[in-house]
């Protein structure tokens, strides 16, 4: 935990978190620059390094923060034992759009973290990412998969849905303002079509 950073006013914390998330989400670890973060959120470069000793330390903090925050929100807003798998996945996407109200680039940053392959941050991502994936698996186990009894089929289904939703999410971020309603409508249609096929 970064005690120095948490001693800042919440508004300043959120400004810095949003700036870092946006730059890391759009550029990935290697190509993200603190100069860009300074432009995005108007906080001096010196202030970044007062609270975070290095770019790796900053990324590690932001990734851990984002993963924990998202999982907490998913558990608070979506966890209903025995819920239809497709309804659960749709509720999770509603939850992501709600998270965007506070952290606009959080969903894109989550995708970026899961896809990150830079060797400089592999070690620092290992534990928080493993916890996140384990927590997500537990959440998915609460769902009703209907006639999909085989574990391997459930894993493949989740893989297909993840890839589809990630693609739709990335597409939404290519617009000037993320189109939440259109995004959710598109997710609903894709999930409905997949459910019919199964």
Secondary structure as the mmCIF struct_conf table of DSSP 4:
data_model
#
loop_
_struct_conf.conf_type_id
_struct_conf.id
_struct_conf.beg_label_comp_id
_struct_conf.beg_label_asym_id
_struct_conf.beg_label_seq_id
_struct_conf.end_label_comp_id
_struct_conf.end_label_asym_id
_struct_conf.end_label_seq_id
HELX_RH_AL_P HELX_RH_AL_P1 UNK A 3 UNK A 6
TURN_TY1_P TURN_TY1_P1 UNK A 7 UNK A 7
BEND BEND1 UNK A 8 UNK A 8
HELX_RH_AL_P HELX_RH_AL_P2 UNK A 10 UNK A 31
HELX_RH_AL_P HELX_RH_AL_P3 UNK A 34 UNK A 41
HELX_RH_AL_P HELX_RH_AL_P4 UNK A 45 UNK A 51
BEND BEND2 UNK A 53 UNK A 54
HELX_RH_AL_P HELX_RH_AL_P5 UNK A 55 UNK A 78
TURN_TY1_P TURN_TY1_P2 UNK A 81 UNK A 82
STRN STRN1 UNK A 84 UNK A 84
HELX_RH_AL_P HELX_RH_AL_P6 UNK A 85 UNK A 99
TURN_TY1_P TURN_TY1_P3 UNK A 100 UNK A 102
TURN_TY1_P TURN_TY1_P4 UNK A 104 UNK A 105
HELX_RH_AL_P HELX_RH_AL_P7 UNK A 106 UNK A 115
HELX_RH_AL_P HELX_RH_AL_P8 UNK A 119 UNK A 141
TURN_TY1_P TURN_TY1_P5 UNK A 142 UNK A 142
BEND BEND3 UNK A 143 UNK A 143
STRN STRN2 UNK A 144 UNK A 144
TURN_TY1_P TURN_TY1_P6 UNK A 146 UNK A 147
HELX_RH_AL_P HELX_RH_AL_P9 UNK A 151 UNK A 173
TURN_TY1_P TURN_TY1_P7 UNK A 174 UNK A 174
BEND BEND4 UNK A 175 UNK A 177
HELX_RH_AL_P HELX_RH_AL_P10 UNK A 180 UNK A 197
#
